[in-house]
Amino acid sequence: MKNSKTLHSKAKAAIKEAVKEVIEHHKHTGRPLAIWQNGKLVWVSANRILRNYK
């Protein structure tokens, strides 16, 4: 079994971290984020996203 991460898992971790940074930036600036929900574009607060973000 390999101890090093695969390219796929490294990319996935990098994207997850980048998304979290964007959400945190929006939280600090007070700007909402646009998300796709139930077939529509919806603006939501960064705090709401962070509560549900894993």
C-alpha positions in Angstrom: 0.0 0.0 0.0 1.3 3.5 -0.9 1.9 6.0 1.8 2.0 8.9 -0.7 -1.2 10.5 -1.9 -2.4 10.0 -5.4 -2.6 12.9 -7.8 -6.4 12.6 -7.6 -6.5 12.9 -3.8 -4.1 15.8 -3.8 -6.2 17.7 -6.4 -9.4 17.0 -4.4 -7.8 18.3 -1.2 -6.5 21.4 -3.0 -9.9 22.2 -4.5 -11.6 21.7 -1.1 -9.1 24.0 0.6 -9.6 26.7 -2.2 -13.4 26.5 -1.8 -13.1 27.0 1.9 -10.8 30.0 1.5 -13.3 31.6 -0.9 -16.2 31.0 1.6 -14.1 32.5 4.4 -13.2 35.5 2.2 -16.9 36.1 1.5 -17.7 35.8 5.3 -15.1 38.5 6.1 -16.3 40.8 3.4 -20.0 40.2 4.1 -20.7 39.2 0.5 -23.2 36.4 -0.2 -22.3 33.4 -2.4 -24.2 32.3 -5.5 -25.1 28.6 -5.5 -27.3 26.4 -7.6 -30.2 25.0 -5.6 -33.3 23.2 -6.9 -32.6 24.3 -10.5 -32.3 28.0 -9.6 -29.5 30.4 -8.7 -29.7 31.4 -5.1 -27.7 33.9 -3.0 -26.8 32.6 0.4 -24.6 33.9 3.3 -21.2 32.5 3.9 -22.3 31.6 7.4 -25.0 29.4 6.1 -22.6 27.7 3.7 -20.0 27.2 6.5 -22.6 25.5 8.8 -23.2 22.9 6.1 -19.7 22.7 4.6 -17.7 19.6 5.6 
